[in-house]
Amino acid sequence: MSGIAGDICVLFSAKDAYMYGFNMWVPKDCMASEDEDGNEYALYLMHSVMKADIDPIS
């Protein structure tokens, strides 16, 4: 997954994917949010709670 509004759209799409049992890769350098802290917290949740891989693309 990647996109804009990482702390809203990407986060909630990841939540749905997690609940349906999908493995996820959310490259941390391919997601942006209006607020840097919100982006970091969304990445933290996706990695720690939803078991997403957040390794960067580069």
PyMOL Python script that loads the backbone (N, CA, C, O; Angstrom):
from pymol import cmd

cmd.read_pdbstr("""\
ATOM      1  N   MET A   1       0.837  -1.166   0.000  1.00  0.00           N
ATOM      2  CA  MET A   1       0.000   0.000   0.000  1.00  0.00           C
ATOM      3  C   MET A   1       0.884   1.232   0.000  1.00  0.00           C
ATOM      4  O   MET A   1       1.993   1.225   0.533  1.00  0.00           O
ATOM      5  N   SER A   2       0.378   2.271  -0.599  1.00  0.00           N
ATOM      6  CA  SER A   2       1.049   3.563  -0.556  1.00  0.00           C
ATOM      7  C   SER A   2      -0.021   4.621  -0.776  1.00  0.00           C
ATOM      8  O   SER A   2      -1.135   4.306  -1.197  1.00  0.00           O
ATOM      9  N   GLY A   3       0.312   5.862  -0.495  1.00  0.00           N
ATOM     10  CA  GLY A   3      -0.662   6.900  -0.761  1.00  0.00           C
ATOM     11  C   GLY A   3      -0.500   8.132   0.087  1.00  0.00           C
ATOM     12  O   GLY A   3       0.436   8.269   0.875  1.00  0.00           O
ATOM     13  N   ILE A   4      -1.444   9.018  -0.105  1.00  0.00           N
ATOM     14  CA  ILE A   4      -1.500  10.277   0.632  1.00  0.00           C
ATOM     15  C   ILE A   4      -2.583  10.120   1.698  1.00  0.00           C
ATOM     16  O   ILE A   4      -3.472   9.277   1.572  1.00  0.00           O
ATOM     17  N   ALA A   5      -2.501  10.920   2.722  1.00  0.00           N
ATOM     18  CA  ALA A   5      -3.376  10.803   3.890  1.00  0.00           C
ATOM     19  C   ALA A   5      -3.119   9.467   4.577  1.00  0.00           C
ATOM     20  O   ALA A   5      -4.036   8.701   4.874  1.00  0.00           O
ATOM     21  N   GLY A   6      -1.826   9.221   4.819  1.00  0.00           N
ATOM     22  CA  GLY A   6      -1.402   7.971   5.439  1.00  0.00           C
ATOM     23  C   GLY A   6      -2.031   7.714   6.786  1.00  0.00           C
ATOM     24  O   GLY A   6      -2.281   6.566   7.155  1.00  0.00           O
ATOM     25  N   ASP A   7      -2.289   8.779   7.523  1.00  0.00           N
ATOM     26  CA  ASP A   7      -2.881   8.610   8.857  1.00  0.00           C
ATOM     27  C   ASP A   7      -4.404   8.494   8.806  1.00  0.00           C
ATOM     28  O   ASP A   7      -5.056   8.413   9.847  1.00  0.00           O
ATOM     29  N   ILE A   8      -4.965   8.488   7.605  1.00  0.00           N
ATOM     30  CA  ILE A   8      -6.416   8.319   7.457  1.00  0.00           C
ATOM     31  C   ILE A   8      -6.677   7.196   6.458  1.00  0.00           C
ATOM     32  O   ILE A   8      -6.965   6.066   6.851  1.00  0.00           O
ATOM     33  N   CYS A   9      -6.577   7.505   5.172  1.00  0.00           N
ATOM     34  CA  CYS A   9      -6.948   6.554   4.116  1.00  0.00           C
ATOM     35  C   CYS A   9      -6.101   5.289   4.129  1.00  0.00           C
ATOM     36  O   CYS A   9      -6.638   4.182   4.131  1.00  0.00           O
ATOM     37  N   VAL A  10      -4.782   5.446   4.139  1.00  0.00           N
ATOM     38  CA  VAL A  10      -3.907   4.278   4.105  1.00  0.00           C
ATOM     39  C   VAL A  10      -4.077   3.463   5.387  1.00  0.00           C
ATOM     40  O   VAL A  10      -4.158   2.236   5.339  1.00  0.00           O
ATOM     41  N   LEU A  11      -4.130   4.136   6.518  1.00  0.00           N
ATOM     42  CA  LEU A  11      -4.279   3.445   7.800  1.00  0.00           C
ATOM     43  C   LEU A  11      -5.559   2.615   7.850  1.00  0.00           C
ATOM     44  O   LEU A  11      -5.526   1.460   8.275  1.00  0.00           O
ATOM     45  N   PHE A  12      -6.669   3.179   7.429  1.00  0.00           N
ATOM     46  CA  PHE A  12      -7.936   2.453   7.511  1.00  0.00           C
ATOM     47  C   PHE A  12      -8.046   1.366   6.451  1.00  0.00           C
ATOM     48  O   PHE A  12      -8.706   0.352   6.679  1.00  0.00           O
ATOM     49  N   SER A  13      -7.412   1.557   5.295  1.00  0.00           N
ATOM     50  CA  SER A  13      -7.352   0.482   4.302  1.00  0.00           C
ATOM     51  C   SER A  13      -6.504  -0.664   4.833  1.00  0.00           C
ATOM     52  O   SER A  13      -6.832  -1.834   4.631  1.00  0.00           O
ATOM     53  N   ALA A  14      -5.410  -0.325   5.514  1.00  0.00           N
ATOM     54  CA  ALA A  14      -4.562  -1.350   6.126  1.00  0.00           C
ATOM     55  C   ALA A  14      -5.324  -2.104   7.207  1.00  0.00           C
ATOM     56  O   ALA A  14      -5.171  -3.318   7.340  1.00  0.00           O
ATOM     57  N   LYS A  15      -6.136  -1.401   7.974  1.00  0.00           N
ATOM     58  CA  LYS A  15      -6.937  -2.066   9.006  1.00  0.00           C
ATOM     59  C   LYS A  15      -7.861  -3.099   8.375  1.00  0.00           C
ATOM     60  O   LYS A  15      -7.971  -4.221   8.869  1.00  0.00           O
ATOM     61  N   ASP A  16      -8.524  -2.725   7.289  1.00  0.00           N
ATOM     62  CA  ASP A  16      -9.406  -3.662   6.594  1.00  0.00           C
ATOM     63  C   ASP A  16      -8.627  -4.854   6.057  1.00  0.00           C
ATOM     64  O   ASP A  16      -9.061  -5.996   6.202  1.00  0.00           O
ATOM     65  N   ALA A  17      -7.479  -4.596   5.439  1.00  0.00           N
ATOM     66  CA  ALA A  17      -6.661  -5.683   4.892  1.00  0.00           C
ATOM     67  C   ALA A  17      -6.217  -6.629   6.005  1.00  0.00           C
ATOM     68  O   ALA A  17      -6.234  -7.848   5.829  1.00  0.00           O
ATOM     69  N   TYR A  18      -5.823  -6.078   7.139  1.00  0.00           N
ATOM     70  CA  TYR A  18      -5.408  -6.894   8.284  1.00  0.00           C
ATOM     71  C   TYR A  18      -6.558  -7.770   8.770  1.00  0.00           C
ATOM     72  O   TYR A  18      -6.367  -8.953   9.052  1.00  0.00           O
ATOM     73  N   MET A  19      -7.736  -7.192   8.867  1.00  0.00           N
ATOM     74  CA  MET A  19      -8.893  -7.956   9.359  1.00  0.00           C
ATOM     75  C   MET A  19      -9.278  -9.082   8.407  1.00  0.00           C
ATOM     76  O   MET A  19      -9.854 -10.082   8.834  1.00  0.00           O
ATOM     77  N   TYR A  20      -8.962  -8.928   7.111  1.00  0.00           N
ATOM     78  CA  TYR A  20      -9.246  -9.977   6.130  1.00  0.00           C
ATOM     79  C   TYR A  20      -8.063 -10.924   5.931  1.00  0.00           C
ATOM     80  O   TYR A  20      -8.114 -11.808   5.076  1.00  0.00           O
ATOM     81  N   GLY A  21      -7.005 -10.744   6.713  1.00  0.00           N
ATOM     82  CA  GLY A  21      -5.888 -11.677   6.702  1.00  0.00           C
ATOM     83  C   GLY A  21      -4.842 -11.473   5.623  1.00  0.00           C
ATOM     84  O   GLY A  21      -4.067 -12.385   5.335  1.00  0.00           O
ATOM     85  N   PHE A  22      -4.804 -10.285   5.017  1.00  0.00           N
ATOM     86  CA  PHE A  22      -3.790 -10.011   3.994  1.00  0.00           C
ATOM     87  C   PHE A  22      -2.454  -9.669   4.632  1.00  0.00           C
ATOM     88  O   PHE A  22      -2.403  -9.046   5.693  1.00  0.00           O
ATOM     89  N   ASN A  23      -1.367 -10.083   3.976  1.00  0.00           N
ATOM     90  CA  ASN A  23      -0.038  -9.611   4.340  1.00  0.00           C
ATOM     91  C   ASN A  23       0.146  -8.255   3.672  1.00  0.00           C
ATOM     92  O   ASN A  23      -0.296  -8.046   2.542  1.00  0.00           O
ATOM     93  N   MET A  24       0.801  -7.338   4.373  1.00  0.00           N
ATOM     94  CA  MET A  24       0.930  -5.986   3.834  1.00  0.00           C
ATOM     95  C   MET A  24       2.364  -5.506   3.814  1.00  0.00           C
ATOM     96  O   MET A  24       3.168  -5.813   4.694  1.00  0.00           O
ATOM     97  N   TRP A  25       2.655  -4.738   2.773  1.00  0.00           N
ATOM     98  CA  TRP A  25       3.892  -3.975   2.689  1.00  0.00           C
ATOM     99  C   TRP A  25       3.481  -2.528   2.474  1.00  0.00           C
ATOM    100  O   TRP A  25       2.874  -2.182   1.460  1.00  0.00           O
ATOM    101  N   VAL A  26       3.819  -1.701   3.430  1.00  0.00           N
ATOM    102  CA  VAL A  26       3.512  -0.273   3.371  1.00  0.00           C
ATOM    103  C   VAL A  26       4.852   0.466   3.429  1.00  0.00           C
ATOM    104  O   VAL A  26       5.305   0.827   4.515  1.00  0.00           O
ATOM    105  N   PRO A  27       5.493   0.697   2.273  1.00  0.00           N
ATOM    106  CA  PRO A  27       6.805   1.346   2.296  1.00  0.00           C
ATOM    107  C   PRO A  27       6.723   2.727   2.944  1.00  0.00           C
ATOM    108  O   PRO A  27       5.975   3.596   2.498  1.00  0.00           O
ATOM    109  N   LYS A  28       7.504   2.907   4.002  1.00  0.00           N
ATOM    110  CA  LYS A  28       7.398   4.157   4.755  1.00  0.00           C
ATOM    111  C   LYS A  28       7.816   5.381   3.964  1.00  0.00           C
ATOM    112  O   LYS A  28       7.490   6.503   4.353  1.00  0.00           O
ATOM    113  N   ASP A  29       8.527   5.194   2.863  1.00  0.00           N
ATOM    114  CA  ASP A  29       8.897   6.341   2.041  1.00  0.00           C
ATOM    115  C   ASP A  29       7.925   6.561   0.876  1.00  0.00           C
ATOM    116  O   ASP A  29       8.216   7.335  -0.037  1.00  0.00           O
ATOM    117  N   CYS A  30       6.791   5.892   0.906  1.00  0.00           N
ATOM    118  CA  CYS A  30       5.760   6.044  -0.135  1.00  0.00           C
ATOM    119  C   CYS A  30       4.413   6.390   0.470  1.00  0.00           C
ATOM    120  O   CYS A  30       3.368   6.056  -0.089  1.00  0.00           O
ATOM    121  N   MET A  31       4.440   7.057   1.609  1.00  0.00           N
ATOM    122  CA  MET A  31       3.213   7.434   2.299  1.00  0.00           C
ATOM    123  C   MET A  31       3.424   8.819   2.895  1.00  0.00           C
ATOM    124  O   MET A  31       4.499   9.120   3.413  1.00  0.00           O
ATOM    125  N   ALA A  32       2.416   9.647   2.822  1.00  0.00           N
ATOM    126  CA  ALA A  32       2.521  10.999   3.366  1.00  0.00           C
ATOM    127  C   ALA A  32       1.232  11.378   4.080  1.00  0.00           C
ATOM    128  O   ALA A  32       0.146  10.920   3.723  1.00  0.00           O
ATOM    129  N   SER A  33       1.372  12.212   5.080  1.00  0.00           N
ATOM    130  CA  SER A  33       0.231  12.745   5.820  1.00  0.00           C
ATOM    131  C   SER A  33       0.449  14.242   5.995  1.00  0.00           C
ATOM    132  O   SER A  33       1.560  14.741   5.817  1.00  0.00           O
ATOM    133  N   GLU A  34      -0.590  14.936   6.334  1.00  0.00           N
ATOM    134  CA  GLU A  34      -0.471  16.379   6.540  1.00  0.00           C
ATOM    135  C   GLU A  34       0.474  16.697   7.692  1.00  0.00           C
ATOM    136  O   GLU A  34       1.181  17.704   7.661  1.00  0.00           O
ATOM    137  N   ASP A  35       0.483  15.844   8.699  1.00  0.00           N
ATOM    138  CA  ASP A  35       1.292  16.050   9.898  1.00  0.00           C
ATOM    139  C   ASP A  35       2.318  14.914  10.015  1.00  0.00           C
ATOM    140  O   ASP A  35       1.947  13.742   9.949  1.00  0.00           O
ATOM    141  N   GLU A  36       3.586  15.245  10.186  1.00  0.00           N
ATOM    142  CA  GLU A  36       4.657  14.244  10.287  1.00  0.00           C
ATOM    143  C   GLU A  36       4.426  13.276  11.452  1.00  0.00           C
ATOM    144  O   GLU A  36       4.636  12.071  11.307  1.00  0.00           O
ATOM    145  N   ASP A  37       3.993  13.799  12.608  1.00  0.00           N
ATOM    146  CA  ASP A  37       3.746  12.931  13.761  1.00  0.00           C
ATOM    147  C   ASP A  37       2.613  11.944  13.479  1.00  0.00           C
ATOM    148  O   ASP A  37       2.687  10.782  13.879  1.00  0.00           O
ATOM    149  N   GLY A  38       1.580  12.399  12.799  1.00  0.00           N
ATOM    150  CA  GLY A  38       0.465  11.513  12.437  1.00  0.00           C
ATOM    151  C   GLY A  38       0.913  10.422  11.492  1.00  0.00           C
ATOM    152  O   GLY A  38       0.465   9.280  11.598  1.00  0.00           O
ATOM    153  N   ASN A  39       1.791  10.764  10.571  1.00  0.00           N
ATOM    154  CA  ASN A  39       2.317   9.781   9.628  1.00  0.00           C
ATOM    155  C   ASN A  39       3.136   8.719  10.368  1.00  0.00           C
ATOM    156  O   ASN A  39       2.975   7.522  10.129  1.00  0.00           O
ATOM    157  N   GLU A  40       4.005   9.163  11.257  1.00  0.00           N
ATOM    158  CA  GLU A  40       4.840   8.233  12.025  1.00  0.00           C
ATOM    159  C   GLU A  40       3.986   7.325  12.920  1.00  0.00           C
ATOM    160  O   GLU A  40       4.274   6.135  13.048  1.00  0.00           O
ATOM    161  N   TYR A  41       2.956   7.874  13.527  1.00  0.00           N
ATOM    162  CA  TYR A  41       2.095   7.071  14.386  1.00  0.00           C
ATOM    163  C   TYR A  41       1.315   6.039  13.574  1.00  0.00           C
ATOM    164  O   TYR A  41       1.139   4.906  14.020  1.00  0.00           O
ATOM    165  N   ALA A  42       0.849   6.420  12.393  1.00  0.00           N
ATOM    166  CA  ALA A  42       0.140   5.475  11.521  1.00  0.00           C
ATOM    167  C   ALA A  42       1.071   4.338  11.121  1.00  0.00           C
ATOM    168  O   ALA A  42       0.663   3.176  11.120  1.00  0.00           O
ATOM    169  N   LEU A  43       2.313   4.658  10.781  1.00  0.00           N
ATOM    170  CA  LEU A  43       3.283   3.620  10.439  1.00  0.00           C
ATOM    171  C   LEU A  43       3.546   2.713  11.635  1.00  0.00           C
ATOM    172  O   LEU A  43       3.636   1.495  11.486  1.00  0.00           O
ATOM    173  N   TYR A  44       3.667   3.299  12.803  1.00  0.00           N
ATOM    174  CA  TYR A  44       3.855   2.519  14.030  1.00  0.00           C
ATOM    175  C   TYR A  44       2.697   1.533  14.230  1.00  0.00           C
ATOM    176  O   TYR A  44       2.924   0.357  14.516  1.00  0.00           O
ATOM    177  N   LEU A  45       1.465   2.010  14.080  1.00  0.00           N
ATOM    178  CA  LEU A  45       0.303   1.132  14.259  1.00  0.00           C
ATOM    179  C   LEU A  45       0.274   0.014  13.219  1.00  0.00           C
ATOM    180  O   LEU A  45       0.009  -1.142  13.548  1.00  0.00           O
ATOM    181  N   MET A  46       0.549   0.366  11.968  1.00  0.00           N
ATOM    182  CA  MET A  46       0.510  -0.651  10.922  1.00  0.00           C
ATOM    183  C   MET A  46       1.578  -1.713  11.145  1.00  0.00           C
ATOM    184  O   MET A  46       1.353  -2.890  10.864  1.00  0.00           O
ATOM    185  N   HIS A  47       2.739  -1.301  11.649  1.00  0.00           N
ATOM    186  CA  HIS A  47       3.820  -2.249  11.878  1.00  0.00           C
ATOM    187  C   HIS A  47       3.587  -3.070  13.145  1.00  0.00           C
ATOM    188  O   HIS A  47       3.697  -4.296  13.113  1.00  0.00           O
ATOM    189  N   SER A  48       3.272  -2.419  14.243  1.00  0.00           N
ATOM    190  CA  SER A  48       3.193  -3.127  15.529  1.00  0.00           C
ATOM    191  C   SER A  48       1.883  -3.878  15.734  1.00  0.00           C
ATOM    192  O   SER A  48       1.886  -4.971  16.301  1.00  0.00           O
ATOM    193  N   VAL A  49       0.783  -3.324  15.293  1.00  0.00           N
ATOM    194  CA  VAL A  49      -0.522  -3.949  15.525  1.00  0.00           C
ATOM    195  C   VAL A  49      -0.941  -4.822  14.346  1.00  0.00           C
ATOM    196  O   VAL A  49      -1.429  -5.937  14.533  1.00  0.00           O
ATOM    197  N   MET A  50      -0.748  -4.309  13.126  1.00  0.00           N
ATOM    198  CA  MET A  50      -1.240  -5.008  11.934  1.00  0.00           C
ATOM    199  C   MET A  50      -0.168  -5.852  11.255  1.00  0.00           C
ATOM    200  O   MET A  50      -0.412  -6.462  10.214  1.00  0.00           O
ATOM    201  N   LYS A  51       1.032  -5.881  11.856  1.00  0.00           N
ATOM    202  CA  LYS A  51       2.140  -6.713  11.360  1.00  0.00           C
ATOM    203  C   LYS A  51       2.551  -6.414   9.932  1.00  0.00           C
ATOM    204  O   LYS A  51       3.012  -7.305   9.218  1.00  0.00           O
ATOM    205  N   ALA A  52       2.390  -5.162   9.504  1.00  0.00           N
ATOM    206  CA  ALA A  52       2.782  -4.756   8.151  1.00  0.00           C
ATOM    207  C   ALA A  52       4.291  -4.571   8.074  1.00  0.00           C
ATOM    208  O   ALA A  52       4.923  -4.126   9.032  1.00  0.00           O
ATOM    209  N   ASP A  53       4.848  -4.912   6.944  1.00  0.00           N
ATOM    210  CA  ASP A  53       6.237  -4.624   6.638  1.00  0.00           C
ATOM    211  C   ASP A  53       6.285  -3.158   6.210  1.00  0.00           C
ATOM    212  O   ASP A  53       5.582  -2.771   5.277  1.00  0.00           O
ATOM    213  N   ILE A  54       7.094  -2.340   6.872  1.00  0.00           N
ATOM    214  CA  ILE A  54       7.176  -0.917   6.517  1.00  0.00           C
ATOM    215  C   ILE A  54       8.553  -0.547   5.990  1.00  0.00           C
ATOM    216  O   ILE A  54       8.938   0.622   6.011  1.00  0.00           O
ATOM    217  N   ASP A  55       9.304  -1.554   5.510  1.00  0.00           N
ATOM    218  CA  ASP A  55      10.615  -1.269   4.919  1.00  0.00           C
ATOM    219  C   ASP A  55      10.451  -0.344   3.719  1.00  0.00           C
ATOM    220  O   ASP A  55       9.500  -0.486   2.950  1.00  0.00           O
ATOM    221  N   PRO A  56      11.375   0.603   3.557  1.00  0.00           N
ATOM    222  CA  PRO A  56      11.274   1.550   2.443  1.00  0.00           C
ATOM    223  C   PRO A  56      11.515   0.886   1.097  1.00  0.00           C
ATOM    224  O   PRO A  56      12.078  -0.207   1.021  1.00  0.00           O
ATOM    225  N   ILE A  57      11.088   1.550   0.050  1.00  0.00           N
ATOM    226  CA  ILE A  57      11.321   1.076  -1.310  1.00  0.00           C
ATOM    227  C   ILE A  57      12.793   1.232  -1.676  1.00  0.00           C
ATOM    228  O   ILE A  57      13.375   0.358  -2.318  1.00  0.00           O
ATOM    229  N   SER A  58      13.385   2.338  -1.268  1.00  0.00           N
ATOM    230  CA  SER A  58      14.777   2.610  -1.672  1.00  0.00           C
ATOM    231  C   SER A  58      15.781   2.041  -0.708  1.00  0.00           C
ATOM    232  O   SER A  58      16.986   2.188  -0.913  1.00  0.00           O
TER     233      SER A  58
END
""", "prot")
cmd.dss("prot")
cmd.show_as("cartoon", "prot")
cmd.util.cbc("prot")
cmd.orient("prot")
